[in-house]
Amino acid sequence: MSASQLSTLLVHGSGHDAQHGGVHPAIHPSVQYGHARVEDLIGVFQGTNKGGFNYARQGTPTTAALEALITKLEGGVGTVSFATGMAAIQAVFFTLLKAGDHLVTGDQVFGNTSSLLGTLEGLGVQVSRVNACDAQAVAAALRPTTRLVFVETIANPTTRIPDLAGIGRVCKERGLLYVVDNTVTSPALYAPRVHGAGLVVNSLTKTIAGHGTALGGAVTDTGCYDWAAYPNLFPAYRQGDPRAWGLQQIRKKGLRDMGATLSSEAAHRIMVGAETLSLRLQRCAATAMQLATFLEGHAAVARVHYPMLASHAQHAWAREWFGGNGSWMLSFELRDEAALVPVLNQLRIPIKATGLADTRTLVIPVAPTIFWEMGAAGRAAMGIAEGLVRVSVGLEDADELVADFAQALA
């Protein structure tokens, strides 16, 4: 899909208010949904009435419109939305895995995801963390009890890129479920289905919504995985088209049982924010490249992590898979760790805050904040330098932003 075609889909893909003609889908705040015939209500519960609703914990017409848009963007067969990106990841793990199962993941993943994996281990799920840049390391970690492989397209905050294609081939050969977190790249830059991912996770809060005004997450089934081969599905969900079995269990267990429901109001905000996804990515990526180039040449900076820099270890993969775009996230290491706080306090334009993919540039010192609980040894094992700064590049003027970093580093 070209950039212009993507923009058209983003603007028109969520539909409109069919009842009154509004150009945006309606916000449905109702919790209960009635039916003219009790047979229709029964059909919603049993999964035969696909277009019906019963209780908002499992979705509303507004969240359904958002799910349809994400499905189109990811080229999938269906999507389930959640209250946050972490709720979406949790739903995948907790609804599809059980004690004694094994999963393989990268050794550099989002800090909260790493913490969640630790919780899984405490409940009896075995986790192997490997260098996901090496597909053979992933293959070597597989066991008879392995149920899925999970990776992120661009690691937060080190920007390391796994061997997405190689891991996809390994999973296909072994018949394993391949789960890819597409949050940093988003479907505007990368479609995990092209490398065989069966499930795609997006934190809608970030790249897709992009304005820092709504939390949300999504799990999309690409249709690449044969759910008939998955051992942990409940018999009640093994009915009808096997392509729907996985998402049916994720929706029932992740929403109905766990209650991680996206509100209609948040879904509406995400759809409005998504309309500018393509434009925002183009602008932010261009500015991020300009800032990364400046930082790489500054004497006070030891190292810059940005996939579109030729110095990045996975630069060739980024150019091939992401269309020559490194997205909006970069990080850099200060030579003098003691300068970390003073330098950031000197910045005038960026906001000192956690979060990613806002319209405003955000900066945060990584070690004493989002990776603080991990401890120095854990950070070192993940390649997190004590002087590392994460930057989420926004829509400000690029020259002004670079000049601000220049005066702060000086």
Steps between C-alpha positions, in 0.01 A plus 500: 500500500641838398520795739217677315280190508572461871397861564171442320433186701584676826262787430209290372569154641312536829170568323236744616176527695265308272192611695551876481771545237771631730845471342635334815365177650264563790612463862291227663509532880233237564605206718209269415384413146152361445368272226158459345524122524650298782654272235716793389618560858585132535690520172720782634594290801570192291683683223255434218366860491824664388369855469319513831590646838388404848709671768753777447777315681539291185468794260271768361413619148765771546779262600388272216552785252852552634572127484388492137738787419797331670418175320513683166830670591664173604348301213350257749183299548392652831602716796417523870553837673607552860526779754880526460784348303615307808149359538522376141834326564373357827193363325717314248717345769235426762231366266724281283757369747476278807740369765766280345491677164810669360549816296804655335553875489771754435736600780425868427130575541297785647559522875136439594482204265812358663334542839186324373713211376640472852145475632431223250803310625365525854182331379684207345556610141860454389665791317821497296656837419739491206670735257217528251732649238611139448220276375714196572519602866122502502491159333749360751283615791188317382366206702221246455291718733562825308168658407598837355784736411460869590708793369474877455575661164726766654614454859418777745729684575808345335337489151641153432315317221451122513535273199130528423525303176725225637287447810192484280658218300591312819145529635349385171730198487414403858130586481531758779291808566706809415395814691642839402459828691471759222459804728810701408474445126120469470332361187596823323861377484487123533256211458609207720277267299752515210740303720238258627390658829173343613417769755596868494486720811475879489497744787246732339595767754821568314567509126146437378313749724803725528371793705540378857128533575378138512622163624432191293637173365414244235570141400455420131483154347671504159363166388853357466467251786297179497312506830390140450856407602504703824456276807372749758168602349180424691265255324219759498709724273584223250189559294450646154789656307831406671641843408273650768588262781802684639340845514181351641693366799699823536179708498310273738782452748678835459189721500212305651705333777784750557305817425776693319238680292559801275238771548300635207627850576866388482433300183356810335804710594733233364315489168521878465871496587567220251385718212834686505719191562677506162567874509623492859740214433651672197561822693624338822733261319659781299559703816626194689755435226621860512529490879670159502757618245577807710532301822727240338748774413498668844801456726285460814310204355655154515247316283172556318241229444286564192432240230545734205857593596752302298676419829198307631564126509168418329498796260464279192197321644338833590541625145363177354208437735392849610532677167806699600322646802625482857184632666493761776697332781873539558730484798851621573765442764681788669873454553470657845226323697511775761379747236178306443269707720659843433486453123135396500407784734661742255273396213224752430282341232470128588271406786661296777249218512452132438298380204560469129372631166338820619476804275745660745859384542545308826830421675574271793817370670454125463703341782355690800139484375342241272780244553576589863331191650721274290817601685843580359587137418172447315547821305851405403379161377245676277752753370342792687777752574468704819528818294235398245237754395188398309350754262152477350516750216193717444378747242704806598720679250806281442755782497364643826508159665860432395605846616343432840697177542814685390466766770415240766803285416721808499 
